């Protein structure tokens, strides 16, 4: 049981890091948190929307991790992977969409 709580706390801390980084990208427009080739062709007029979509993508990944941590902490179930997978897929889809649309 102690191992499970440790894992849940570790995943929860990682989730909060992702949520914070997403917030910085979205609200503070910290585009440099991404590697330069992910934003080098984004026009200055599209920077705000690119940061919003990319930030939301990272936040979705963080939310998926947070829900996973909660499920692990409560049930110690491997089904928590479903929450992570959904958050990761949604977040990655937003990141790919932002890059494909605005980094051309």
C-alpha positions in Angstrom: 0.0 0.0 0.0 2.8 2.4 0.8 4.3 1.9 -2.7 1.0 2.7 -4.2 0.8 6.0 -2.4 4.3 6.8 -3.4 3.5 6.2 -7.0 0.3 8.2 -6.8 2.2 11.1 -5.3 5.0 10.9 -7.9 2.5 10.9 -10.8 0.5 13.7 -9.1 3.6 15.9 -8.8 4.5 15.2 -12.5 0.9 16.1 -13.4 1.1 19.4 -11.6 4.4 20.2 -13.5 2.7 19.5 -16.8 -0.3 21.7 -15.8 2.0 24.5 -14.7 4.0 24.3 -17.9 0.8 24.4 -20.0 -0.4 27.4 -18.0 2.9 29.2 -18.7 2.6 28.4 -22.5 -1.1 29.4 -22.7 -1.5 32.4 -20.4 2.1 33.8 -20.2 2.8 32.9 -23.9 6.2 31.3 -23.0 6.6 29.8 -26.5 10.3 29.1 -25.7 9.3 26.2 -23.4 9.0 24.3 -26.7 12.0 23.5 -28.8 12.7 26.2 -31.4 11.9 24.0 -34.4 8.3 23.6 -33.0 7.7 27.3 -33.4 10.3 28.8 -35.7 7.8 29.5 -38.5 4.9 30.7 -36.3 4.1 34.3 -37.4 3.9 36.9 -34.7 0.2 37.4 -35.4 -0.4 33.6 -34.7 1.8 33.4 -31.6 -1.1 33.9 -29.2 -3.4 31.2 -30.6 -0.4 28.8 -31.1 0.5 29.3 -27.4 -3.1 28.8 -26.4 -3.6 25.5 -28.3 -0.1 24.2 -27.3 -0.6 25.1 -23.7 -4.0 23.4 -23.6 -2.4 20.3 -25.1 0.1 20.2 -22.3 -2.6 20.9 -19.7 -4.7 17.9 -21.1 -1.7 15.7 -20.6 -1.3 16.9 -17.1 -5.0 16.4 -16.3 -4.7 12.8 -17.6 -1.8 12.3 -15.3 -3.6 13.8 -12.4 -6.7 11.6 -12.8 -4.3 8.7 -13.1 -2.7 9.6 -9.8 -6.1 9.9 -8.1 -7.3 6.5 -9.5 -4.0 4.8 -8.5 -4.3 6.3 -5.0 -7.8 5.2 -4.5 -8.0 1.8 -6.2 -4.5 0.7 -7.2 -6.0 -0.3 -10.5 -4.2 -0.7 -13.8 -7.3 0.8 -15.4 -5.8 4.2 -14.4 -3.8 3.8 -17.6 -7.0 4.6 -19.5 -7.2 8.1 -18.0 -3.5 8.7 -18.8 -4.0 7.4 -22.4 -7.1 9.7 -23.0 -5.3 12.8 -21.6 -2.2 12.0 -23.6 -4.0 11.4 -26.9 -6.1 14.6 -26.5 -3.0 16.6 -25.6 -0.8 15.2 -28.3 -3.6 15.8 -30.9 -3.7 19.5 -29.9 0.0 19.8 -30.0 0.2 18.2 -33.5 -2.7 20.4 -34.7 -1.1 23.6 -33.5 2.2 22.7 -35.1 0.7 21.6 -38.4 -1.6 24.7 -38.7 0.7 27.5 -37.4 4.3 26.3 -37.8 4.4 26.5 -41.6 
